[in-house]
């Protein structure tokens, strides 16, 4: 998978990869990444 950096998607990826993110943040980030994948890949 391509590594995205910067922008909304890159930020979401970092949130998901981070061990300190809260469950709520990860849920939101997961949705952002999923939407991006559906739209762009």
C-alpha positions in Angstrom: 0.0 0.0 0.0 1.2 3.5 -0.8 2.2 5.5 2.2 0.4 8.8 2.3 1.9 11.8 4.0 0.4 15.1 4.7 -3.2 16.2 4.3 -6.3 14.6 5.8 -5.5 11.0 4.8 -1.9 11.1 6.0 -3.0 12.5 9.3 -5.6 9.7 9.6 -2.9 7.2 8.9 -0.7 8.6 11.6 -3.6 8.6 14.1 -4.3 4.9 13.4 -0.6 4.0 13.6 -0.1 5.9 16.9 -0.4 3.9 20.1 -1.5 7.0 22.0 -4.6 7.8 20.0 -7.9 7.4 21.6 -10.5 4.9 20.4 -12.7 7.7 19.2 -9.8 9.3 17.2 -9.0 5.9 15.7 -12.6 5.3 14.7 -12.7 8.6 12.9 -9.4 8.1 11.3 -10.4 4.6 10.1 -13.5 6.1 8.5 -11.4 8.8 6.7 -9.0 6.2 5.3 -11.8 3.9 4.3 -13.6 6.6 2.4 -10.4 7.6 0.7 -9.7 4.1 -0.4 -13.2 3.7 -1.8 -12.9 7.0 -3.7 -9.3 6.9 -4.9 -8.2 3.2 -5.2 
